[in-house]
Amino acid sequence: MDEILTIKEVAEYLKVNERTVYRLASGKKIPAFKVGNAWRFRKDDVDQWIKDQSNQGTEAD
């Protein structure tokens, strides 16, 4: 079952400010969806996004 996280939970998980998560979500740079006016995140999607970000740093140009 997919765990659904709030902006606050994602910020704590990533150890960043809530505004940073909001900016990433609204800029479509992190996988997210809205329920009403509130952003929500699937934990599995966030974990994959982290892996993708890590891979971008290790790929040769």
Helices and strands as residue ranges (DSSP letters): E 4-5, H 7-14, H 18-26, E 33-35, E 38-42, H 43-58
